[in-house]
Structures are given as C-alpha cells and as structure tokens.
Amino acid sequence: MVRWITLFCALLLGAFQAHAATPTDRVLLVVSSHGRDDGKTQPGFEMDELSQAWLVLRANGFRVDIASPAGGAVVADEHDPAKPYNAAFAADAEALRKLAQTLPLSADMNGQYAAIMVIGGKGAMFDLPFSQLLQSLLVETEARGGVVAAVCHGPAVFARIRNADGTHWISGRRVTGFADEEEQMFGKQWVPHFPFLLESELRRLGADVSDAPIMLPHVVTDGRLVTGQNPFSVAAAADAVVAARGKTPAPRELWPDERSLALVAQAVAGDAAPLAAGLQQDGRIDVPLVAIWGYYRALQAKGDPAMLAPALKVMELARPHFPEPQLDAAIAEARAALANQQQP
C-alpha cells in the first residue's frame, strides 16, 4: 500500500510540474536599465508604455513580471503621473513593488512565460539590442509557441538576433516600430548617439516595415510576433498579444490620448466626421493633443499638399476648442501654402 501511495504521489507531482511548466498565464515585460536622472543625462524607458501594457495584460487575467538587463531599480524618462494609466499603475501596490525591484534577465526565465513584451523609450536603443540573454529568451519563447512583442523603440532588440544559420531573425517579417520621421521630429537629442536608426536598420536587415503618420496608432501582428509603432500604439499592441495567445481581449474604454489619436487617424484617412463630433460632444478627447498633432504634421509636411491638407483639417477642427495664437499662425501658413500650390 505504501508503494502505491508513493507512486500515486509521484504521478500527481509529475502532473503538477507538467502543468506548471506550461506558462499559459504569465507575461514578462522588459524595460531598459539605461536611464539616469529622469532621462535627462541618459534616456530610460517610457512609463506611459509600461503602465498601459501592465494594465491591459492584468485586465485580461495574466500574471505579469517586470525585468531589465541589470535588474533592480530602473529609471523612467520624465512623464506625467496624472495620466489615467500612470495613475492607475501607481495605485497598484504589486506593480510598484515589481517596478522597484525588476527581475534581472536570466536564462532561468526560459520556458516560464507565455509572452514577452519589450517596452520602448530611447534607453532601449542603448542596452536591449546587445543583451544576448534577452535575444535568447525571445527566440526560445517563440520557438516554444509563445508570443514575442515589442513597442516603440523596443523592436531594436530584433536588429541583433540571428538564426542558427547566421541569417537575420527579423528578415522577411512584418513589423513596425518608432519611425524615422518620428525620430526626426521628436528624437533629436539622443538620435546622434543611437547605435542605429531603428526603422532604417530593420529595413536594411530585410524586415517588411510599415508605419502610420507620426504618433498615430499602428500595430502589426505577424503570426506570434506583435509590434507597435509608438506610445499611442501600446494598449492596442497589448490587446494583440492577448489575441495572439488565443484569447478575446477584454472590452475596455480607450484612454483619452489613445482615443483622440485614433480619431485623428480616421480623419487623416478621409473621415473627419467622428473627430468633429468628438471635439464637439465628447469630454474624453484630449483637445491640445489633437491640435498639437496637426501643428507638428504641418511642420513636417514642408508644403507637401498630401500631408498638409489633412494636417490643416485637424488643426481647423481643433481650433474652436483650443484658441492659441501659435495654432492660428500655423493654420494661416498652411492655408497660404495650399493656396500657392493650387495656383497655375
């Protein structure tokens, strides 16, 4: 009888271990260890991105860990703690505990996670592509049937992964990431120090890269590889991770900045009515963000009517709700540039 009890216990333990070895509900978020002084002396990770990814994944029932190359405390770039997702993250004791003492990347993490999501921020350009541990964890996770994801500057890690035959792991894969035109507009301080320009490097390595106009949401799913272009793509990318795990993402209300730029994207695509209605009736619209998007897009257009016309439309829609002299000047300049283009 003792022998049968021992055998039964052994079988039960084996079954438990086999179940535990299937990490169907665990996700690892990876952030840069590079940051110093709120990103002023060395850029770090984007808190906005970490907060959104954490909240979406937790709302979908995943257990979430946070890791970095060095482990321990990590430094985010300067951010607005009042944004709803940052405030929600700060109110989560578990989130704060895990961020205060991030896990060091380790080979022991192999086989432990259903998905690994690499968070962006300009610090990601300096340490994540050169972490062989992170590279091996991503390759192992995908090979085991897990999901690999990266957002904003996070896809930089893919630029230094090679297959066993020496070919580039990213070659032929459909991806997105922080675009060159976004770097030109918003990344001037650190871009000269980057080891490479993200979009250009991924294209050079043979990746099939797509992107949306600056700072508009854009997510690409290629099998079990998920990428998001910028901070406003992170929540949707986290939803895509959930879907790639075979689950239906939990319904959620879009955050104001996410919702605002999704409506801007519709306007740029030719349907401005939802943005106009939202600005008139919806208190969840971030009106300054809408106006600023139009302003920067107009600057970027440099007179190109294909870019300038939708930028002008967005600025004109925002103007009644955001009366700023600088916006008025940008609208007048855009109108004049388009009028000049139409003259014979």
Secondary structure, DSSP 8 states (H G I E B T S, - for coil): -HHHHHHHHHHHHHHHHHHHTS-TTEEEEE--S--BGGGTSB--B-HHHHHHHHHHHHHTT-EEEEEESS-B---B-S--TTSHHHHHHHT-HHHHHHHHTBEE--GGGTT--SEEEE--STTHHHHGGG-HHHHHHHHHHHHTT-EEEEETTGGGGGGG-B-TTS-BTTTT-EE--S-HHHHHHH-TTTGGG-SS-HHHHHHHTT-EE---STT---EEEETTEEEESSGGGHHHHHHHHHHHTT---------HHHHHHHHHHHHHTT--HHHHHHHHH-TT--HHHHHHHHHHHHHHHTT-HHHHHHHHHHHHHHGGG---HHHHHHHHHHHHHHHHHH--
